[in-house]
Amino acid sequence: MFTALAVHFAAAALAPALVRRLGRGAFYLLALVPAATAVYVAVLGPQVIAGSPVVEAHPWIPQLGMTLTLRLDALSWVFLLIVSGIGALIFAYCARYFSDSEPGLGRFAGVLLAFAGAMAGLVIADDMMLLFIFWELTTIFSYLLIGHYLTKQASRRAAMNALISTTIGGLAMMVGLLIIAHDADSMLLSDVLQRPESVGVVALVLVLVGCATKSALVPGHFWLPGAMAAPTPVSAYLHAAAMVKAGIYLLLRMAPSLELYDSLRIAAAVLGVATMVLGGWRALRQFDIKLLLAYGTVSQLGFMAAIAALATDQAVFAAVALVIGHALFKAPLFMVVGAIDKSYGTRDLRRLHGVWKDAPALGIIAILAAASMAAIPPLYGFMAKEAVFTAMHEMGGWGLPVLVGVTAGSVLTVAYSWRFIAGVFPGEGGILERPVPVLFWAPAALLVAVSAALIPLVGALNTVLHAIVTGPFDLHVVPVLGLPLLASGIAIVGGVLLALWADGFEALQKRVSPLERPWGKYVDAERGFRSFMRGIDLVSVKTTAQYQRGSLPLTVGTILGVMIMLAGVLILTRGFWPQNVVAFHHWSEAAIAVLAIGAGIGAARSRRRLRAALLLTGSGYAVALLFMVAGAPDVAATQLLVETVVTVVFVLVLRRLPTHFSIRPLKRDQWSRWIFAIGTAIVVCLLAVYAASARSADPTGPDLIDAGYEIGGGHNTVNVTLVDARVWDTMGEIAVLLVVASGVASLLFVTKSENHVIRVRDVNQTVPVWRRSQDADLPDNITHFDATPEEADGNRWHTWLHASKTLAPERRLVMIEVITRVVFPLLMVLSVYLLMAGHNHPGGGFAGGLVAGLAVTLRYLAGGRFELAEAMPVQAGHVLGAGMAIAVLSGAAPLLWGGGIFDSVVLHPVVPVIGEVELASALVFDIGVYLVVFGMVLDFLRTLGEQIDRQQEAELSAH
């Protein structure tokens, strides 16, 4: 089963290319995928019907009890056969419905096949979270299919309505499934339903909300008729045979639990009856035959929901029979509508006539399918409806009022079935110049033939249905005398009379319809939904304007204020002061804390931006000292290096900002800021104290020390934890660094980044960079302190740094150049040492990458942007990409020798002269971390440094 799903999605990915190459004929090839699934399911039929479900399971998230479990039992077998069998015919129908020039045809084919895979996964998923994933995938794919005509506003609006409506219900269903899994202590539906009493009423209500929105029950029914803006194959598949059945499927699946709650059964049944009557009522007002069938689908979904809501064994039996019947008559009817639309160029009842004479094959298909929909004996639709009426009658009690309601709905069903046939097929004809191609109506004819074949094969069908639920009930070709047969007769006779009284009924509808009243907009579901969405947009706009208006103090103050209120209330109501709090372990900690606090207050009070940045750095350095005093050299070194890099970034950015901060705020604003600042500090400190004292389990630190040495092969527990035990955390962190670096580059390089690194040899060295304007009054000993080649011999013309000659003399600091020339190689060696030694001594890839970044930063500060190119003549993106690739490959490599992702191996090779060396495979991952961190710093220098240099040089040149 996993293979079948994988083939669906793989073929969906290839579909656009196949359509580009083969045109619409590719649909025949793609139809083989659901057809093969249908054959596979049919082969498994005897086993499943005999009571032996097919189960496939693979571990997913064992810690949460989640497995990728698929289960094919009798109920899912019926639904999967409908989804795959009708899906194959829909693809064959698409090959004639669309033309080769249809815009976006390849995308449509891929999405439709992916939808078929998602729907197949939905009906066989046993794990509830897997079921939810497939549930939402069907929502997403249906959104794309409904909105296929991108240029039409109606398509885009209908797609959005369907997406939002079904997604809201899907999220409610997800919460309900999680509650069920928690209460039942299992994520598998099969386990849960063995103990139906484990499903609580709240969880069941949430699941029913998802079912109702998916299957277009009142009041969320409006999205389905609007979805008729999609191509007709979408209507024939999603809205007749597949997606809208998902809610009915889950309702049937939850029947054992639903049967325990009479109030929920009554509510769901009333919702179904209301939907059935409303859909039939609205269908009789439509002139667009596709819209007529759409409201008919709404009505039939209500019918199926009403019987499924009864949740008795006999009701489930009848509901499944009705689901089969609906798929077999509604999909062909939509196909007929598509063929008429393509052939006649209209779907308007008032303009269509004589289709029977022009296309008798379409007439036969439509009449048989519509008669089955109207439950005319002895067709299959009649047998299924008799089973439904019988189940309601046998239930008794409140099942009888439901029977009255669905009988009224059935009267409307007969009437709109008559309206469809009588409005389209009688007449003189002679409009079509050539007949409808056989391949255009053959898929619909095959479905009608299957429906007709079920009449003599009713015994075999009863066997299938009894595999789902057992009991003394069957489908009967010859009806049994009684109240159900009387209800069917009333429905048929009443429907015919209503159809004959069409004009009078239309006038009655206009008189009593609330939509014709001034207050009608308040009861119209679609208008109400649009008003609701406009209200949300309005509230969003006003809220955004109030709280996100570009004021940094307001934004930060709002965030901190909410945190103070929430955390403060928690501390005051549930907090307690722990007894083991120690203020300071050593007097030096108090002294360092005073320095940190003083630097923080000084930064807050500073008027100059640069001074504030340096004071913030001083506060960070003080925190690094605290880490060092506490015996955490690794953390202290990382803090020190990070603070240094951040300071460099601050300085680079501050070049484009005013020297001073803006004018001080008003007095009351100053007081509010101090309140927020002090309140935040108090709350954060208290939370830290309480969190440390609220430990309920033994700390894992001591265990990590031994495990780090025995498993990870290292004495530095911090580094071994980062690159081995918690490697996934580190992987996520370097991925974030990659995204941050890319984001900064995107903001600075608005158009595009450099295609290559410009080095000293690529520029005109006679034009110094950062040259002041020509009229600057500077002494000659500043602007001419270098000897020219003509004035000097030997080595005197060589500079300490490669790119120093590109700088204007007044911009150079020879002392810094000398220091950089000496310190740079030492820093690079130190960075490599930290990388290699980090497994056993303080260091690691993160610290090493920061040191390498600071070394290159020193080259840039001393020699300018061309010196940066000489120090690292590659793009930062290449370094970042190489680091991420190495990190990923180091995790995947163990799979080659049968290990797991990120499994560690410790090797002890013997190196000549040096002797035995211990090497851990985690070093490869650490190299990736090193390169990502180094690449991030390099990217900052290229964007915030080199790019701003160019802007400022251009401004100086302009003056």
N, C-alpha and C positions, 0 to 999 in steps of 0.2 A: 504493500500500500504506500509506503514511503517512496518507493520507486515511481509509482504512478503519479504521485504529487510532484516529485522532482522533475519528471518528464514534462508535466504541464508547464511548470515555470521555466524550464530550459527552452522548451518550444516557444513559449511566449517571448523570451528574449530574442529568439531567432526569427520570429514572425515578421518584423519590419523588413529584414533583409530578404526574406522569401517573397514578400509582397512586391518589393521593388523589382525583383528578378522575374517573377512569374505573373504579376498582376493579380487580379481577383481569383485566378485559378489556384492561387496558393491556399485558398480557404479549403479546397478539397483535400489538400495534403495535410493541413492543420486539423481537419476533421478526424483524421486517423487517430489523433491523441485521445480525445474523449471516447471515440468508438472503441479503441483498444481497452480503455478502462471499463467500458460497458461490457465488453466480452469477458474481461477478467472477472468482473463482478458476477456476471451470469454463470461463469464456471464455478465460482465459489457458492452459488445459490444452494445446491443440495446440502452442502455441509452446514451453512448458516441456518437454513430452514429446519434442519434436523436438530437444531438447538446447540450447535458448537460454534460460538462466535470466533472469528479470526482476530487475533490480538498481536500487535507489534509494538514493542516498547524499547526505548533507548534512554539512558540516563540524560538528564538535562540539568536541573539544579537540585542535587540530592539533599542539600542542606535544608531546602524548603519543601522537600517531598514532591518535587515536580519532575515528571518524566515525559518524554515525547511518546505518548501512548495513543495509538490508533486502535479502534475496536469496531469491527464490522459485525453487528448483530442483525436480527431480522428487520428492525425499524430502520436502521441506517442503511441496510441493503436496499430496501425499497426506495429511499430517498436518493441514494447514490446512483441507482439505476436510472431514476428520472433525470438527475442532473447530467449524467454522462451520456445517456442515450439520446435525450432531446438535445443536449449540447452538440452532439455530432451532427444531427439533422439541421440545427441552426447554422452551423458552419457551412454545410452544403447549401443552405438557403442563401447565405451571404454571398456566395460565389455568383449568384444570379441577381441578387438585389442591388449590389453595388456595381459601379462601372470602374474601369481601370483608372479613370481620371479623378476618382473621388479623393478629395483632400484628406490627408491624415489617415489613409486606409491602412497603412502598415501599423501605425500606432493603435488604431482601433482593433486590428486583428490580435496584436500582442496583449492588449488589455483584456479583450474578451476571453482569450485563452487563459490568462492569469486569473480572471474571475472564475472560470470553470474550475481551475485548480483549487482556488480558495473555498469555493462552495463545496467541493468534494471533501476538502479537509475539514470543513465545519461539521458535516454530518457524520464523519467517522472519528472525530477527535473525542477521546475519553478524558484526557487531562483538561480540567476546566479552564486553565489559563491558555492552553493551546486552542481550545474552542473559542475563547475570547479573541485571540489573535486572528484566527481565520474569520471570525465574525466581523471584526473591524476591517480586515482586508477586503471582504465583500463590499463593505461600505465605501471604501476608498476607490475600488475599481468601478463600482456602479456610478460613483460621482464622475469619474473620468469618462465613462461610457455615455451617461446622460448628457454630459456637456461636450459631446463629440463635435457638434457644430459650433466652433469657437467664435465665429463671427455673429452668431444669433444671440441676442440678449435673453430670449426666452429659454434657450438651452442652458446658458450660464446660470440664470436665476433658478431654473428647475434643479440643476445639479447642486447648487448651494442649499436649496431647501431640503433636498433629500439627504445631503451630507450632514447638515446640522441636526435635523430631526432624528435621524437614525443614530447619530453619534451620541446625542444626549441620552437616548435610551440605552445605547451600548455601554456607556460609562456607568449608568445605574445598574445594569446587569452585571458588570464587572465587580462592583461592590457587593452585590448580592452573592455572586459566586465565591468571592473571598470569604464572606461570612459563613456560607455553607461549608467551605473547605475547613475553616477554623472549627466550626461546631462539630463537624463529622470527623475531624482529624484525618482527612484524606482529600487529595486533589482530584481523585478519579470519580467521574459521574457514576460508573458502574458500582463502585463501593458505596457511594452515598445513597443510591436508590435501593440498595439492599436493606438499608435502614431509613425508610422514608420519613420516619418521625424525627430524624436528626435535623431536618430542614425546618428552620424557624419561619414564622409568619413574615417578619421584616425582610429577611433574605428572599423569600418567595415573592413578595410584592415587588422588590427591586428587579428580580428576574422577569416578572410579568410585564413590568414597564418596558424592558428591552424587547420582549416579544411583541408588545403592542405597537411600538414605534416601527419595528422592522416589518411587521405584517400590515402596516397602514390601518390600524384600528382607530376609531374615533377617540380623541380629537386630532390624532396625527395622521388622518387619512389623506389629507390634502396633497401630500408630496407625490403620491403615486400618479394621479391624473396629470399633474404638472410634468412628471417624468416622461410623458408621451412626446415631449419635444425631442427625445432621442430617436435614432434610427429604429425602424420597426423590428429588426432582429433583436435589438435590446429589449423591446417590450415583450416579444415572443419568448424570450429566454428568462431575463431577470424578473419580469413582472407577471409572468404566467407560470413558469415551471421551476424557477430557482430561488432568487434572493428573497422574495416576499414569503416563500414557504419556510424560511429559516425560523421565523417566530413561531409558526405552527409546529415545526419540528421540535423546538425546545419545549413548547407547551405540552406536546405529547410525551416528550422524554421525562418531564417533571410530573406527569400525571399521578404516579403513586403518592407523591408528597402533597400535590394539590388536592387530592381526594380527601385529605384529612381536615381541610379548612372549608367549610360550607360557605362562609361569607366571601372568601376569595373566588370560589367557583361561581357563586351567583353574580358577583361583580364582573368577572371575566365573561360570563355568558351574556349578561345584559349588554356589555360593551360590544360583543359579537353581533347580537341581534340588532342593536342600534346601527352598527356599521353596515350590516346587510341591508336594512331598510333604507338607510340614507344613500348608500351606493346605488341601489336599484331606482330610488326616486330620482336621483340626479342623472342616471343613465337615460331615463325617458325624456330628458330635456335636451339631449345632445343631438346635434346635426353632423358633427364630425364622427365618422364611424369608429375611428381609432379611440377617440375620447369616450365614445359610448362603451366600447369594450373595456376601457380603463376603469370607468366607474363600475362596470360589471365585475371587474376583478376585485375592486374594493368590496363590493357586495358579497362575492364568493369567499373572500378572505374572512369577512365577518361571519359567514355561514360556517366555515371550517373552525374558526375560533370558538363559536358558540357550542358546537358539538364537542370539540376537544376540551373545553372548560368543564364539561360534566365530569370528566376524568374517570369514569367507570370503565371497566374492561370493555363492555359493549360499545361505549361511546368512543373509546380509542380505536376499536375495530372499525367502526363506521367512519371515523374521521380519516383514518389512513385510506380507506376505500374512496372517500370523497377527494382526498389529495390526489390520488392517482387519476381519478376521473377529470378533475380540474385541469391537470397538466395535459391530458390527452385531448381535451376539447378547446382549451383557451389558447394554447400555443398555435394550433392550426388556424384558428380564427384570426389571430394577429398576422400570421403568414399570408392569409388570403387578403387581409387589408393592405399589407405591403405590396402584394402583387397588383391589386386594384389601383393603389396610389401611383405606382410606377407606370402602369399601363394607361390610366385615364388622366393622370395629373391632378386628381382631386380626391378628397375623402368626404365631400359634402353630400349628405343624403338627398338634398334638394336638387342636386345636379346629376346624380348617378341614376342610371336606369338601364335595363336591358343587359346587365352583365351575364345573365344566364345564357342568352343567345350568343353573346360574343365569346364567352369562356365557360362552357358548360362544366368543365372539370372543376373550376373554382366554385361554381354553384353547388355541385354535388358535395364537395368538401365542406363548404360553409353550412349547407342545410343539415348535414349529418352532425357536424360539430355543435351547431346552435341547438339542434333538437336534443342532443345529449346534455347540453348546458341547461336547457329548459326541462330536463327530466321527462322526456316523452318515452313511454314504453315501446319496445323492450330494450332500448339502448342502455349502455352501461351507466350513463348519468342517472337514469331512473333507478337502477338497482342500488347505486350508492346512496341516492336520496332516500329511498325506502329504508335502507339500513339506518340512516340518520334518524328519520322519523320514528322508527321502531325503537331505537335506543332511548330517545326522549320519552316515548310513551311507556316503555318498560321501567324507566327510572321512576316515574310517577312524581308526586310532590311538586316541587318547583320546576321539575323538568317539563311539566305540561304547559305552563305559561311560556316557557322557552319554545316549545313546539308551536304554540299559536303565533309567536313572533316570527319564527323562521318560515312558517306557512305564508304569512303575509309577505315576507321577503321573497318567497318563491313565486308568488303571484307577480311581483314586479319582475322577477327573472324571466318568466315566460313572456311577459309583455315586451321587455327590451330585446329579447331574442327575436320575437316576431318583428319588432321595429327594424332591427338590423336586416333581416332577410327580406321583408316586404319593401324596404326602402331602396335596396341595392339591386336585386336580381330581376324582378318583373320588368317588362317593357319590350320595346321593339328591338333595341340593340343596333348593331351596324356601325358602331362608333370606332371600334378597333380596326386598324388596317391589317394587322397580322395577329395571329393567335398568341396567347401567352405560352412561352416555352415550357416544355414538359418539365425540365429540371427546376423551373421556378415553383411549380406546384407539387412536385413529387414528394418533397419532405413532409408537407402538410398532409398529403394523401396517405403517406405511410403511417402517420400518427392516427389518423381517423381509422385506418384499417386495423391497427393494433387495438383501438377502442372497440371496434366491432368484433374482433377476434376474442375479446374477453368474455363475450356473451356465451359462446359455447364452452369456453375454458373456465367457466365460473368455479368449477370444482377445484381446479389447480390454484386459482386465485384465493379461494377460501383457505386452502392449505397454507399459502404464504401468509395470509392475514392472521391465521391461528398460530403461526410461529411467533407473532408479536404478542398477542393476548389469546388466551384460550377461554372457551365458554360455549354454551349452547346457542350460538347465533351464527348465521351464515348470510351470504348474499344470495338472493333468489331471482331467477329469471321470471318465474311466475309468482306474482306477489301474493302474500297471504292476506285474506280478507280481514279487515279491522280498521281501527282508527288511523294508522299510518297510511293505508291505501286511500282512505277518505280524504286525508290531508293532501295527498298527491293529486287526487281528483279535483279538490277545491283549487289547488294551485294552478292546475292546467286550465280549467274552465274559467277561473277568475282572471288568469293572465290573458286568455284569448279575448274575453269580454273587454278587458281594460285596453287591449291593443285596438279593438274595433272602435272603442270610444276615445281614440287618441286625441282628437281635436278638443273634445270636452274636457279630457283629463289635463291637457296642456293648459287650458284656460283656468282650471281649478288650481293647478300648480302655481300659476302666476298670482292667483288671488290669495293663496294661503302661504306662499313662500315668504319667510322672513327677509330673504335677500332683497325683495322688492320694496321693503319698508325702509324709512330713513334710519332706523336703528339696526338695520340688517348687518351693517359692518361689524357690529359688536358680537354677533353670533357666527359670523363667517370665519371658519378655522384659518384659511389662508391669509385673509386680511388681518386676523388677530395675530398670526405668527409674524407677518411683516411689521405690524405695529410694535410687537414685542422686540423684534430685532432693531427697529429704528430707535426704540426707547433705550436699548442697550448701547447703541452707537452714541446717542445723545448723552447718556450718563458717562460713557467713556470719554467723550470729548470734553465734557465739563470737568470731570475728575482729573484728566490729564492737564487741562489748562490750569487747574487749581494747584496741583501738587507736582507737576513736572513742567514748569514754565521756564526752565533754564536757570533757576536760582539754585546754586550749589548749597548755600546755607539752609534753604528750605528743604531741599531733598535729603540732605544728611540729617538735618534736625528731625524730619519726619521719621526716618529710619531709626534713629537713636531713641526718639521719644517712644515709639512703639515697643522697642526692645526694653526700655526702662520700665514701662507700664507692665508688660507681660512678665518679665523676669522678676520685677520688684514685687508684684502681687504674689508670685510663686514663693519667693523668699520669705515674705512677711507671713504668709499663711501656712507654709509647710516647712520652712527652713528651721534649722537649729544650729547653734554655734558649737562646732566640734570641740572636744576637750583636748585634742592632741595638737593644737595649732602652735607652731614655734615661730616667733617673729623673725629671728635671725639665727643662723647657725654660727656665724662668725662676725666680728665687728666690721670686717671689710665689706660685707654685704650691705650694711647700713650706709657706709661711706659711698659705695657705688650707687646705691639707690638714690642718695641725695644728689649725686651728679646727674643721674638719669632724669630725676624729677626737675632739677634746675634747668637742664637742657630743654626738656619738654615745655616748661613754662616760658623759657626764653624764646623758643620757636613760636609759641602762640602770641607773644608780645612783640615780636620783631616786626619792624616796618619794611625792612629790605628782604626781598625774596631769597637772595643768595645766602644771607645770614641765617634765615629760617631753615633753609635746606641743610646748611652745615650744622646747625644746632640739632636738627632731627637726626643727622648722622651721628652726632655725638651721643645722643640718647640711645641710638642703636648700638653703638660701640660699648656703652655702659652695660647694656643688656648682655652683650657678648662676654663681658668681664664676669657678670653674674653666672653665666653658664660655665665659664672656666673655673670659677671658685667652687661651683657645685660639682666639679669633676666630670664635665662633659666637653672635652676638647674638640670632638668632632662637631658638635652643635655650635660651639663657640666659634670655631674657624669658619663654618658655613655662614653664621650670622655676620661675622666680620667682613667676609668677602661679599656677601649680598649687599650689606650696607654700603660698601665701597662702590660696587657697580651701580646701585641705585643713585648714589651721589653723583656719579659721572653722568647718568641719564638726566638727573635734575639740572646739572650745570649746562648740558647740551641744550635742553629745552628752554632754560631760562634766558638763553641768548635772544630768543624771539619774543620775550615778555618784558613789560616795563620793569625798571629797577625796583620800584617800590610797589607795595600792595595798594589797593584802592583805599579811598578815604574810610576811616574808622566808622563803624556803624553807630547808630544812636545809642544813648545810654541804656535804654530799656532792652535794646537788642544785645548789647554787651552782657547785661545781666542774664538774659535768656540763654546766651551761648555758654556762659560760665555754668549755669545750672545744668544744661545738657552735658557739658564736658565732665563736671564733677559727678553728676548722677551716673553717667556711663561708666566712669572709672570705678565708682563704688559698686555698681551692679556687677561689672565684669570681675572685680576682685572677689566679691562674695560668691559669685557663681563658681569661680575657680576653687575657692576654699571648700564650698559645699560639695562640689563634684569630687574633689579629692577625698573627702571624708565619707562619701556615700558608696564607697566600694563594697560590693556584695560578694565578690569572688576574689580569689587569690590573684595577685599580679602575675602577668606572664613574663615579666622581665627576667627573673632568675632562670626560668626554663629556656628562654631564648639564648642565654649565655652558653649553656651546654649544647643546645641544639645547633647554635651557630658554628661551634667548633666541630662537633661530631658529624653533622649533616652538611653544613655549608662549607666546612673546611677553613674557617677563619676565626681569628681571635678578636677582631673588631666587631662586636655584636651589632652596633648601629649600622655599619655598612653592609654586613651580611644580611641583616633584616631587610634593608632597602633593596638589595639586588637579588635576594633569594626568597626569604619567607614572605615578604610583602611586595614582591616584585610587580604584581599587578597595580598596586598603588603608584609605584614609581613610574610604571608604564603610562598610567593616566596622567601623571604630573608632567612628564616630558612631552606628551601629546598636547597638553595645555600650553606649554612653553612654545611648541611649534605653532599653535594657533595664534598665540599672542604676537610672536614675531611676524607672522604673516599679516596679522591685522595692522600692526604698526606700519609695515611696509606698504600695505594697501592705502592707508590714510595719507602717507607722505608722497608716495608715487601715484598721484591721482590718475595720470595717463598710463604709464607703463614703467617698469623698472629698467635698469641698465641691462643691455644684452651681453655686455662684456665689461671686464674691469679695465679701466684706463690706467696705464702705468706711466712712469716717468718718461720712458723712451717714446711714448705716443704723443707727448705734448711739446709745444714750443718752449724750450727752456729759457729763451731770452725774455719771456714775459713773466715776471714774478707774480706769484699768487698773493692776494691780500695786499696789493700795492696801494698806498694812499694816493689821493688825487695829486696831480702834478704840481699844484700850487701849494702843497703842504710845506711849511717852513721847518725843515729838519736839518740838523748839522750833518756835514759830510761824513763825519766819523761814525754816524749811525747808519747811513744809507750805503756807505762804501767801506765796510770793514773786511771784506773778502778781497784777497789778491786775485787779479785776473790772470788767465793763462799767460798773457804776454809779460806780466810783471813778476811771475813766480816760476820757479823750476821744481821739478820733482813732485813731491807728494803734497805740497802746500795747497794745491787747488782742490784736493779731495776733501769732501765734507764728512762729518761723523755719521750722518744718515743719508740714505740714497736720495731722498726727495728734498733735502734741505735747500738745494739750489733752486727749487721751484718756489720757495718762499721769498717774499720781499725781505731785504736785510733787516728792516726795522721790526719785522715780525718774528725774528729768530731769537732763541735763547740758547746760546752755545752751551751753557752749563747743563741745561736740561738735555740737550742732544748728547753730551758726553755721558751723563748718567744713564740715559736710555740705552746708549750703545753698550754699556757695561751690564746693566741690570736685565735687559730683555732676554738674552740667552739663559741667564740664571733663573728667571721666572719660568721660562718654558721648560727648563730641566726640572724645576720644582713641580710644575704642573704634571709632568709625566711621572715623577716620583709619587706624588699624591695619588695619581690614578693607579699605579702599580702596587703601592703599599697599602692602599685603603682597606684591603681585606683583612689585614692583621694589625695595622697601625692607623692612627688618625689620618683621614683623607678620604679618597673615593673619587668617582668620576665627576660628581657634582662640584666638589671643591676644586678638583683639578681643572675642570672646564672654566670655572670662574677665574682661577689664577691665569690660565692661558688668555682668557678674555681681557683681563687687566693688563697683561703684558702687551697685547696688541693695542689696547687703549693708550698705553704710555707711548707707543710709537706714533699713534695718531696725534696725540696732544703735542708731541715734540716736533713732528715733521709735517703735519697737515694731512689732507686727504690722499695725496699721492704717496705719502709714506705708508698710509694704511694699505694702499694697493700693493706696495712693495712687500709689506709684511705678510699679507694674505692675498695673493693674486687670484682668488676664486670667489665666486658669488656665495653670499651667505646661505642662500637657498640650497646650494649643493651640499654644503656642510651639514645643514639641518636635515636634508633628505638622507644623506649618507648615515648620519647618526641614527635616525629613526629606522632606516632599513636594517642596520646592524642589530639594533635592539629587537626588532621583530624577528629577524632570522635567528638570532640567538635563542629566542623562545621556541621557534618552530623546529630548529635543528634536531632536538632530541627525538622527535617523531620518526626520524630516519632510522634510528636503531631501536625502535620499539618503546621508547620512553614517553613521558607525558610532556605537555607544554611547560617550558621553563624548568624542566628537571635539571639538577646540577650534577656535575661530574668533577671530581678532584683528581688531577693527574700529578705524577711525580717524575717528570723526565730528568735524565742526567745530562747536564750541560758540561762540555769540556771546560776545564780550569775551575769553573764555578762549583760544579758538583751537582747534587740532587736539588731540584727546584720544585716547589709546590705551586701548581697553577690550578685555579678553580675556573670552571667554564663560565661562572658568573662574571668573570673579568671581561668577557666579550660584551655582555650586556652593559657593563660599566663603561666600556669604550663608547658604546652608543650614547649613553648619558653624557659622557664627556663632550662628544661632538655636538650634541643638541644644545647643551648649555653654552659651549663656545660659539656655535653658530648663532644663537640668540644674541649674545653680546656683539658679535660681528654685525648682525643685522641692525641692531640699535645704532652702531657707529656709522653704518652706511646710510641709514635713514635720518636719524636725528642729528648725526654729525655731518657726513659728506653732503647730503642733500641740502641741509640748511646752509652749509658753507657756500654752495653754489648760488643759492638765493642771495646771500649777503654779498658775495663777490659781484653778482650781476647788479645789485643795487649800487655798489661802489663804482662800478664801471659806468653806470648811468649818470653818476654825478661828475 
